[in-house]
Amino acid sequence: MVTLGPNVRVYIAPGATNMQRSFDGLAALARRIVGEEPTSGHVFAFCNRRRTIVKLLVWDSAGFWVHAKRLEKGTFAWPAPLEGEREVVLDADELSWILGGLDLREVRRRKWYRAEPRRAS
């Protein structure tokens, strides 16, 4: 299980990713497709075409971690970016929901105060 802090953003790469990619290939995709620096300390999530495999790329100040999950049955509900956006940005809870089998389109948050994460300039 990956434990993420409350300030960690999760960048979801849109579409399908070749799951043969590893550390350097996923880092290059994070830069090119998502548009963020993979050494930022945030998490970058990638999914295959069939939506049965997810890989997470994480930098821990000493090197990269690649975490992978493969489903034996079923598929992940992979969110798509809004029109005009390059990626989907989630928090740690929402990533856990996706990895646990929930579809974010069918989940709604109750109204309460939630500070927006600060974007790097």
N, C-alpha and C positions, 0 to 999 in steps of 0.2 A: 504494500500500500504506500502510495506517495502522500506525504503530508505537506500541505502548502500553507503558507502564511496568509493573513487576510489582505495584504497589499500586493500579492502576486496576481498578475493578470494571466489569463490563458488565451492565447491566440490560436484560433481554429483556422487551419488552412482550408480554403474552399476547394470543393471538387475532390478528385481522387489523386492519390500519391502512390508512386511506385514503391512498394514496401521492401524492395531490395536495397533501397538507400539506407545508409547508416549515418554515423555522426556527421561527417563532412557534407554529405549530400543533403541531409535534412537541414543542416545549418545554412547551406547555400539557398535552399528553398525558403527558409525563414527570412533571409535577407531579400530575396528576389520577389517572392509571391506575397508574403505577409508584410514586408517592408519594415521589419524591425530587426535590431541587432540581437542575434541569438545569445550573446554573452550578457544580456541585460538582467538575467536572473528570473525572467518570466518563463512561462511554459509554452511550448509550441506543440500543437496537436495535429496529427496527420492521420488520414484514414484511406484505406484502399477502395477500389471501385465497387466491390461487392459489399462494403460496409461491415466486414467481419473482422478486420484487424485495425487497431489503433496504435500509433506510436507517439510517445511524448518525448520531446527533446528538452532537457533541463541543464542549465549551467550552474555549477555550485562554487564558483570562484577558483577551482582547481582543475576543472575539466567538465566535459559533457557526460550526462547520463542519457541513455535511451531506454525508456520503459515501453514494453509492448504488451498488448492484450489481444488474444485471438479468441473469438467466440466459436464454440463447437456447434451451436445452433442459433439461429436468429441473426439479427443485424443491429448495428448501432443506428440511432436516429441522429444523423449528422446534420447540424444546423447549417443553413446557407446564409451568406452575408446579405444585408439589405442592399437594395439597388444603389449603386455608386460607391459601395464600400469594398475594400479589398479582402477583409477578413472579418470574422466574428470574434468579439472580445467577451470572454466570460470570467467569472470568478471561480474560486476553488470549489464552492458548493455545486455550481452548475456543471462543472467538469465531472464531479463525483456522480451527479444524477445521470449524465450521459453514460458514463462507464458502468453504472448500476442498472441500465436498461430503460431509463425514463426518456420520454420525448419532450423536449423543452417547449414545443408548440402546444402541448396539452397540459402544461404546468403553468400556473400563474402565481406570482408572489402577492402576498397580502400587502396593502399599503402601509408603509412605515418609513421612518427616516433611514436613508442609506446614503452616505457620502459617496460621491462619484470618484472613481480613481483618477488620480492626476496623470495626465498624458505627458510624456517626455517631450520637451521642445527641441 
